[in-house]
Each structure stands twice: as C-alpha cells, then as structure tokens.
Amino acid sequence: ATVWVSELVHQCPDVRVVVTSRERLGIAGEHVIQLDGLASPEAGEVTARSDAVRLFTSRAREVDARFSCDDASARDIARICSLVDGSPLGIELAATWVRVLSCADIAEEIAATLDFLSSDARDATPRHRSMRAVLEHSWGLLRPAEQRVLSQLSVFRGGCSRESAAAVAGADLRELAALVDRSLLRVATSEHGTRFEMHELLRQFAAERLHASGEQEATRQRHAAHFVAVVRRCFPELRRSGQVEALRRIDVDDGNIVAALEWTVAAGDYATAARIGWPIWPFWWIRNRQHEGRRLLDPVIAHADEVPIGHRIRVTIGILAMAYGQGDTAAVARFAETLMGYAEQIGGDAGTEAFAHAGWGLVALMDGDATTASRHLEQT
C-alpha cells in the first residue's frame, strides 16, 4: 500500500489521500495526525456525556435492551473505558458482556486478564475478534530488537523517560521512535520533560512476552537498580533547598518506585527493597502518605535479619517517623527499642541511639509526660 500511495501522489500531485493506519507510511509529503482513543470522563465531569461512555451504552443496549446507564453504573463504565484507554474496539468487546456481568464485574475482569476482551460475533474478522488478536498482529510486524525493547518496557508503571528506557531496556532513540511510529508507545511532553507511555492492555501483553522470553527477572532487577539510584539522588534534596524539584522527580516516577519496591519484596530481595525504601520515606512524610509507606516497608522490617545493618537502621528510622506521623505511639516506642538494640549491636552508635531517644521522647510528649520527654530529647 505504501508503494502504491507513493506512486499515486507522484503521478497525480493534486490528489490527496487519506490513510488510516497504526503506522506512519514514511513517505515524502505525509502529514500525520495522531488519533487517540475516545475521551474518558475526567474527574468531576458528567460521566454519561462522554463519547466513550455513550459508545459503551449504545453497544450494551444492542445485546441487552434493558441496559441503562445510571449514576452507579456510569462510574464503572468510566473505569472500563479508562482500562481500555478509550479504544473503540475494546469498548465494544467489553460491552458485549453486559448480558451476563455487571459493569463493575466487567471492569474487574479487564483488569485481571487481557483474554477477557473477546467476541464470538460471526461476522467479525479474525483480527478483530479479540484485543489479543489485534496485539498479536501488531507484535508480529516488529523486528526482534523492537520486540525485545517493547517487552522490557512493560516493567514500567506510568511510563518512563528516555534515560530510564535506556537504563532498563537498553532502548535507543531509534527504537523508541519506531515504536511510537507504530502507535505502540505514546509520547507525553510536559514541563517535566518527555516520557514514553504504553497502553495498559498492551503492557499486559508485552509483560507476557517478557515472561516467556526468560528475561523478566533480569529486567526487573535493572528496573529496581535504576530506581535505587533515582531515590538516592533525590534523598539529600528532600530536606533542603532542592525539595520542590526532588518531590516533582519522585512524583513523576512514583508508580515505578512503588512497583520496584513491591517486586523486590515479592522476590525476597529485602536488601534492595530497603535501599529503595529508606531514601524515600521523607517523600511519604511530606506527601502525608505515611500509611502507604508503612505498608510498603512492613515486609522489610519483618525480614530485617536479611538486610545489612546500616540499611536496617535507616529503614527503621523511616518507619518510626511515619508511625509518629500517624500518632501510633505503641509502634514508635517499639521501633525506638529496636533502634537501641541495633546501636548496641554495632558497638554503641551515637546517631542511632539519638533516634531511639527521639522516638521515646516524642511518645512521652504525646502522652503528656514532659519530664520523661525532656530526659530523652536532651540525648538527641
């Protein structure tokens, strides 16, 4: 088709050809207009008025004439549309299931498995009977190097920068551009720089390919190591003049940092989880996300014996601070006791002892015991 269009416009210069394709033709005179999925409702928007929700409702009524979009179902439909990134095919495939499932159940199934989005319509072309078939077709058009990069980029959550793609997936600019040209990656440009994003359904598919390749563990290890370096660079600035920029940097990759923490914990690599967790606790404190921080670090504390003593101490200091932020005096006292034990274990470290006394002093303050609080805080 590319050769035919090129010859046509060369022989007939006044002819204008409109082509819809997942990939640029790459010929002279081409003007590319990027078409995204149907817009899903934004926060606070009247959900039922969005194009994506209207398409879902229309197709749902074709399979169940009794279907109606009320306020409750509209929120679930909005989630469905968001999960398929506004893809008309994805919305239509999802809508066929209203005959047996609630909209809430449909959303859960989509989030759980790519294979849910399929249809048994007799007049559908094989390539459009399921989202998997669409993705299989697109995957088959890629060169091996592009397949490798795309599969390894599936470890990212919320997209990645060019530098992160290079560090984790070994992706160079040409490979990233090729995936963008094939509509497999999207470019998002903002004041925070350029990032590459992947549709969630495609990410699920690419993650399956990564697992099948046998490179999943090594890729996740590179991902974790990369974000260890990111949070370590941000840590000093979180408590001085560069705080605003450090917070912004972590905000942008928050999904990746949490994913790296969860993966390392799931793999039993508590030492690496500690290396991610201790530099980022001030971020959780500042963002008032102490509950999340404690949830993520609790497994590290539970397996503290598998973590080098220095990182063990730092993680305990961080989780003590977050417990204080939550007003959990029992946990603060417990972590202070743990820190004092670590101080004795390494021969009486004054800094660790000071944090233990700070914990006990804060507990006494919250309990209204000024005398005990003063005695401990004087030793910090």
C-alpha positions in Angstrom: 0.0 0.0 0.0 2.9 2.4 0.8 4.4 2.0 -2.7 1.0 2.4 -4.4 0.2 5.6 -2.5 3.7 7.0 -3.2 3.4 6.3 -6.9 -0.2 7.7 -7.0 0.7 11.1 -5.4 3.9 11.3 -7.6 1.9 10.8 -10.8 -1.1 12.9 -9.6 0.3 15.8 -7.5 -3.2 17.3 -6.9 -4.6 14.1 -5.4 -5.0 13.9 -1.6 -5.1 10.5 0.0 -6.5 9.9 3.5 -5.0 6.8 5.1 -5.8 5.3 8.4 -3.0 3.1 9.8 -1.3 2.1 13.1 2.0 3.0 11.5 3.3 6.0 9.5 3.8 5.4 5.8 7.1 7.2 5.9 6.9 8.8 2.5 7.5 12.3 1.3 4.6 14.8 1.8 3.0 12.7 4.5 1.2 14.7 7.2 0.5 12.7 10.4 -2.5 13.3 12.6 -2.4 11.3 15.8 -5.7 9.8 16.8 -6.1 8.8 20.4 -8.9 6.7 22.0 -12.2 8.2 22.8 -12.0 10.6 25.7 -13.0 9.0 29.0 -14.6 11.2 31.7 -12.3 13.4 33.7 -12.8 13.9 37.5 -15.9 15.9 38.1 -17.2 15.5 34.6 -20.8 14.4 33.9 -19.8 10.8 33.1 -22.7 9.8 30.8 -22.0 12.6 28.4 -18.5 11.4 27.4 -18.1 9.8 23.9 -16.5 6.6 25.4 -19.4 6.0 27.8 -22.0 6.8 25.1 -20.4 4.2 22.8 -20.4 1.6 25.6 -24.0 2.3 26.4 -25.1 2.1 22.8 -23.4 -1.3 22.2 -24.6 -2.6 25.5 -28.2 -1.9 24.6 -27.7 -3.9 21.4 -27.0 -7.1 23.4 -29.4 -6.2 26.3 -32.3 -3.8 25.5 -32.9 -3.4 29.2 -29.5 -1.9 29.9 -29.4 1.6 31.3 -26.7 3.9 32.4 -27.4 5.3 35.9 -25.0 7.1 38.2 -23.6 4.0 39.8 -23.0 2.1 36.5 -21.7 5.2 34.8 -18.7 5.2 37.2 -18.0 1.6 36.4 -18.3 2.2 32.7 -15.9 5.1 33.0 -13.4 2.7 34.6 -13.9 0.2 31.8 -13.3 3.0 29.2 -10.2 4.1 31.1 -8.9 0.5 31.3 -9.1 0.1 27.5 -7.7 3.6 27.0 -10.8 4.7 25.1 -10.2 2.1 22.3 -13.5 1.8 20.4 -12.8 -2.0 19.8 -12.0 -2.5 23.4 -15.2 -0.7 24.5 -17.3 -2.7 22.1 -15.8 -6.0 23.2 -16.4 -5.1 26.8 -20.0 -4.0 26.2 -20.9 -7.4 24.9 -20.5 -8.8 28.4 -23.4 -6.8 30.0 -25.7 -9.7 29.1 -24.1 -11.8 31.9 -22.0 -9.4 34.1 -22.4 -6.1 35.9 -20.3 -3.2 34.7 -18.3 -3.5 38.0 -17.5 -7.1 37.2 -16.6 -6.3 33.6 -14.0 -3.8 34.9 -12.5 -6.3 37.3 -12.2 -8.9 34.6 -10.5 -6.5 32.2 -8.0 -5.5 34.9 -7.3 -9.2 35.6 -6.8 -10.6 32.1 -6.3 -9.5 28.6 -8.2 -12.5 27.2 -11.5 -11.3 28.6 -11.9 -8.9 25.8 -13.1 -11.1 23.0 -16.2 -11.7 21.0 -17.9 -14.6 19.3 -19.6 -12.5 16.7 -19.7 -14.5 13.5 -19.3 -11.5 11.2 -16.1 -10.2 12.9 -12.8 -10.5 11.1 -10.4 -12.9 12.9 -8.1 -10.0 13.7 -10.9 -8.0 15.4 -12.5 -10.8 17.5 -10.3 -10.1 20.5 -7.8 -7.5 21.8 -5.2 -10.3 21.9 -5.6 -10.9 18.2 -5.0 -7.2 17.5 -1.9 -7.1 19.6 -0.6 -10.4 18.2 -0.9 -8.9 14.7 1.0 -5.7 15.8 3.7 -7.7 17.6 4.3 -9.8 14.5 5.1 -6.7 12.5 8.0 -5.8 14.8 11.7 -6.6 14.3 13.2 -8.8 17.0 15.1 -5.9 18.6 11.8 -3.9 18.8 10.0 -6.8 20.3 12.7 -7.1 23.0 12.5 -3.4 23.8 8.7 -3.4 23.9 8.6 -6.4 26.2 11.1 -5.0 28.6 9.4 -1.6 28.7 6.4 -3.4 30.2 8.1 -3.4 33.7 7.5 0.4 33.9 4.4 1.8 35.6 3.1 5.2 34.5 5.6 5.5 31.6 9.3 6.3 31.6 11.8 8.8 30.5 14.3 8.2 27.6 17.1 7.8 30.2 15.1 5.2 32.1 14.2 3.3 29.0 17.9 3.1 28.0 19.0 2.0 31.5 16.4 -0.7 32.0 15.5 -1.9 28.4 18.6 -0.8 26.6 16.4 1.2 24.2 18.0 3.7 22.0 16.2 6.7 20.4 15.6 5.0 17.1 13.9 2.0 18.7 11.7 4.2 20.8 10.8 6.3 17.7 10.0 3.1 15.8 7.6 2.0 18.5 6.0 5.5 18.6 5.6 5.4 14.8 3.8 2.0 15.1 1.4 3.5 17.8 2.8 1.1 20.4 4.2 3.9 22.5 2.8 7.4 23.1 4.9 10.5 23.7 3.8 12.7 26.6 5.5 16.1 26.8 5.1 18.4 29.7 7.1 20.8 31.8 8.6 17.8 33.4 10.1 16.5 30.2 9.3 13.9 27.6 8.0 10.5 28.7 7.1 7.3 26.8 3.8 5.7 27.8 2.2 2.3 26.9 -1.5 1.4 26.8 -2.3 -0.9 29.8 -3.7 -3.7 27.7 -0.6 -3.6 25.5 1.5 -3.6 28.7 -0.2 -6.7 29.9 0.5 -8.4 26.5 4.2 -7.2 26.5 4.6 -8.5 30.1 3.5 -11.9 29.0 6.1 -11.8 26.2 8.8 -10.7 28.6 7.9 -13.6 31.0 8.1 -16.1 28.0 11.5 -14.7 27.0 13.1 -15.7 30.3 14.3 -12.1 30.8 11.7 -10.9 33.3 13.8 -11.3 36.4 16.9 -9.6 34.9 14.8 -6.8 33.6 13.1 -6.2 36.9 16.5 -6.2 38.6 17.7 -3.5 36.3 14.5 -1.6 36.9 14.9 -1.8 40.7 18.6 -0.8 40.5 17.8 2.2 38.3 15.2 3.5 40.8 17.5 2.8 43.7 19.8 5.3 42.1 16.9 7.8 41.4 15.7 7.9 45.0 19.3 8.1 46.4 19.9 11.2 44.3 16.7 12.7 45.5 17.1 11.9 49.2 19.5 14.8 50.2 17.4 17.4 48.4 14.2 16.3 50.2 15.4 18.0 53.3 17.0 21.1 51.9 16.6 23.8 49.2 16.0 21.4 46.3 13.0 19.8 48.0 10.4 21.0 45.4 12.3 19.6 42.5 13.1 16.4 44.3 9.4 15.9 45.1 8.5 16.5 41.5 11.1 14.0 40.4 9.7 11.3 42.7 6.0 12.2 41.8 6.7 11.6 38.1 8.1 8.1 38.8 6.0 7.2 41.9 4.4 4.3 40.1 7.8 2.9 39.1 9.3 3.3 42.6 6.3 1.6 44.3 6.5 -1.2 41.6 10.2 -1.7 42.2 9.6 -2.0 46.0 6.7 -4.4 45.6 8.7 -6.6 43.1 11.8 -6.8 45.3 9.7 -7.7 48.3 7.9 -10.4 46.3 11.2 -11.8 45.1 12.5 -11.9 48.7 15.2 -9.3 47.9 14.7 -7.3 51.1 18.1 -5.7 50.9 17.2 -3.9 47.6 13.8 -3.1 48.9 15.4 -1.4 51.9 17.7 0.6 49.6 14.6 1.9 47.8 12.5 2.4 50.9 14.8 4.3 53.2 15.7 7.3 50.9 12.0 7.8 50.0 10.4 7.9 53.5 10.7 11.7 53.7 8.7 11.9 50.5 5.9 9.8 52.0 6.0 12.0 55.1 5.8 15.3 53.1 3.0 13.9 50.9 1.1 12.7 54.0 1.3 9.1 52.7 2.6 7.5 55.9 0.1 4.7 55.7 1.3 3.7 52.3 4.9 4.0 53.3 4.4 1.7 56.3 2.5 -0.8 54.2 5.4 -1.0 51.8 8.2 -1.1 54.4 6.5 -3.5 56.8 7.7 -6.6 54.9 11.3 -5.2 55.1 11.0 -4.8 58.8 9.6 -8.3 59.2 12.7 -9.7 57.4 15.2 -7.3 58.9 17.7 -10.1 59.5 18.2 -10.4 55.7 19.1 -6.7 55.4 22.6 -5.2 56.1 22.6 -3.5 59.4 23.2 0.0 58.0 20.1 -0.1 55.8 18.2 -1.9 58.5 18.8 1.1 60.8 17.8 3.6 58.2 14.5 1.8 57.3 13.6 1.6 61.0 14.2 5.3 61.4 12.0 6.0 58.5 9.1 3.7 59.6 9.4 5.2 63.2 9.0 8.7 61.7 5.9 7.6 59.8 4.4 5.9 62.8 4.8 9.1 64.7 3.1 11.0 61.9 0.1 8.6 62.3 0.1 9.1 66.1 0.9 5.4 66.6 2.7 5.7 69.9 3.0 2.0 70.5 4.8 1.4 67.2 7.1 4.4 67.8 8.1 3.0 71.2 8.6 -0.4 69.6 10.8 0.9 66.8 12.8 3.1 69.3 13.5 -0.1 71.3 14.6 -1.8 68.0 17.0 1.1 67.2 18.6 1.0 70.6 19.2 -2.7 70.1 20.8 -2.1 66.7 23.0 0.6 68.3 24.3 -1.8 70.9 24.8 -4.5 68.2 27.2 -2.3 66.3 29.1 -1.1 69.5 27.1 1.9 70.7 26.4 4.1 67.7 25.6 7.6 69.0 23.5 8.6 66.0 21.3 5.5 66.2 20.9 6.0 69.9 19.8 9.6 69.3 17.0 8.5 67.0 15.9 5.9 69.6 15.8 8.6 72.3 13.9 10.9 69.9 11.3 8.2 69.5 10.8 7.7 73.2 10.8 11.5 73.8 8.1 12.0 71.2 6.0 9.2 72.8 6.3 10.9 76.2 5.3 14.2 74.7 2.2 12.7 73.1 1.4 11.1 76.5 1.8 14.5 78.3 4.9 13.4 80.3 7.1 16.4 79.9 9.7 15.2 82.3 10.4 11.9 80.6 10.2 13.7 77.2 12.8 16.2 78.2 15.1 13.5 79.6 15.1 11.6 76.3 15.2 14.6 73.9 18.2 16.0 75.7 20.1 13.0 74.4 19.3 13.6 70.8 
